Amino acid sequence: MSLWTIAGYSLFLGNAMNITRSANEFFLVLWSLAVEEHFYIFWPFAVKFLQQRTLITLVTCVLLIEPILRAAFTPYIQGETIYYLTPFRLDSLAAGSLLALLTESVFAENWLRRWSITGIFSAVSLYALIRLIMPNFSRDQNSVSFNSIGYSLVTVICFFLSHGFFSFFSFRQVGSIAFCP
């Protein structure tokens, strides 16, 4: 393994390394950790210096811009680059951040509780319908339709599933105990 490869994975550039000839099969799984590290370098500063309303606006903008960004770049980027690189993968992290921000509001918490099942059912149904209509609607095809709509639908499904899962099992209470000083 070259020094370049070791440096790349050590500096949380595993996602970029995976699309180069310097990729190492043993470290391929580190791409998602690299994306998370890139997000969490900036997110704590945003939380510290921005008001909650501004944070909600910021993550909502990321959620809206990501599918457009993937759709715009898919025709010009080959292979799985869209799958690995941080600028195209921020919506799932933004959705998790939005969920955390929204659960601080009683109104939003009640809205999420009320609409989670509908959101999951709608997103799964839309995904299945598009998959039936468009045979190339899969990650393997690297199509504009999947890279824009598919990833976004998966994010919506995970968003609502996460809310339901964490509400049902009361992990927030466990987390508040586990992380107390």
BELVEN-V110059 format. One record per residue. N is the residue number from 1. PHI is phi as a letter, one per 30 degrees, with the letter a starting at -180 (NA if undefined). PSI is psi in radians with two decimals (999 if undefined). OMEGA is omega in whole degrees, 0 to 359 (none if undefined). Layout:
BEGIN
N;PHI;PSI;OMEGA
N;PHI;PSI;OMEGA
END
This chain:
BEGIN
1;NA;2.34;184
2;d;2.82;177
3;d;-0.63;178
4;d;-0.77;180
5;d;-0.81;179
6;d;-0.79;180
7;d;-0.74;181
8;d;-0.84;180
9;d;-0.57;179
10;d;-0.52;182
11;c;0.42;179
12;h;0.76;175
13;c;0.47;181
14;e;-0.59;179
15;d;-0.69;177
16;d;-0.62;180
17;d;-0.60;183
18;d;-0.36;180
19;c;0.12;178
20;c;3.04;176
21;d;-0.15;181
22;d;0.08;181
23;d;2.49;178
24;c;2.19;185
25;e;-0.62;181
26;d;-0.56;184
27;c;0.10;183
28;e;-0.58;183
29;d;-0.19;183
30;d;-0.06;181
31;e;-0.73;184
32;d;-0.58;175
33;d;-0.67;178
34;d;-0.76;179
35;d;-0.78;179
36;d;-0.77;180
37;d;-0.70;179
38;d;-0.72;179
39;d;-0.82;185
40;d;-0.06;170
41;d;-0.65;185
42;c;-0.54;186
43;e;-0.77;179
44;e;-0.61;178
45;d;-0.67;177
46;d;-0.77;180
47;d;-0.68;182
48;d;-0.69;190
49;c;-0.18;181
50;c;2.62;176
51;d;2.79;183
52;e;-0.73;180
53;d;-0.70;179
54;d;-0.68;177
55;d;-0.74;179
56;d;-0.72;177
57;d;-0.75;181
58;d;-0.89;182
59;d;-0.54;175
60;d;-0.71;176
61;d;-0.72;177
62;d;-0.77;180
63;d;-0.58;180
64;d;-0.59;184
65;d;-0.61;184
66;e;-0.88;180
67;d;-0.62;179
68;d;-0.74;179
69;d;-0.80;179
70;d;-0.73;179
71;d;-0.70;182
72;d;-0.63;185
73;c;-0.32;182
74;e;-0.79;181
75;d;-0.34;186
76;c;-0.12;183
77;c;2.28;184
78;c;2.73;173
79;i;-2.52;186
80;c;0.36;182
81;e;-0.74;179
82;d;-0.62;182
83;d;-0.59;187
84;c;-0.60;192
85;d;2.46;185
86;e;-0.80;183
87;e;-0.33;182
88;c;0.03;186
89;b;0.20;185
90;d;-0.29;185
91;d;-0.60;179
92;d;-0.68;177
93;d;-0.65;176
94;d;-0.66;178
95;d;-0.74;176
96;d;-0.70;178
97;d;-0.70;177
98;d;-0.74;178
99;d;-0.77;178
100;d;-0.72;179
101;d;-0.71;183
102;d;-0.55;182
103;d;-0.11;174
104;d;-0.21;180
105;c;2.26;179
106;d;-0.74;179
107;d;-0.84;181
108;d;-0.68;178
109;d;-0.77;178
110;d;-0.69;178
111;d;-0.80;179
112;d;-0.74;179
113;d;-0.71;183
114;d;-0.68;190
115;c;0.01;183
116;d;-0.83;181
117;d;-0.75;178
118;d;-0.74;179
119;d;-0.77;179
120;d;-0.87;182
121;e;-0.77;181
122;d;-0.81;182
123;d;-0.73;179
124;d;-0.73;179
125;d;-0.78;179
126;d;-0.73;178
127;e;-0.84;181
128;d;-0.72;180
129;d;-0.82;179
130;d;-0.68;180
131;d;-0.66;178
132;d;-0.70;183
133;d;-0.67;185
134;c;1.77;182
135;d;-0.45;181
136;d;0.25;180
137;d;1.34;178
138;a;2.76;181
139;d;-0.63;181
140;d;-0.51;182
141;d;-0.29;182
142;h;0.81;182
143;d;2.71;177
144;d;-0.72;182
145;d;-0.81;181
146;d;-0.74;182
147;d;-0.48;178
148;c;-1.01;186
149;d;-0.75;185
150;e;-0.92;179
151;d;-0.65;180
152;d;-0.70;177
153;d;-0.70;177
154;d;-0.70;178
155;d;-0.76;179
156;d;-0.77;179
157;d;-0.83;179
158;d;-0.65;179
159;e;-0.93;182
160;d;-0.62;176
161;d;-0.74;180
162;d;-0.77;180
163;d;-0.83;180
164;d;-0.74;181
165;d;-0.84;183
166;d;-0.51;177
167;d;-0.75;184
168;d;-0.78;184
169;c;0.02;178
170;h;0.77;179
171;d;-0.38;180
172;d;-0.69;178
173;d;-0.72;178
174;d;-0.76;179
175;d;-0.64;180
176;d;-0.52;177
177;d;-0.77;185
178;d;-0.51;185
179;c;0.24;176
180;d;2.49;179
181;d;999;none
END
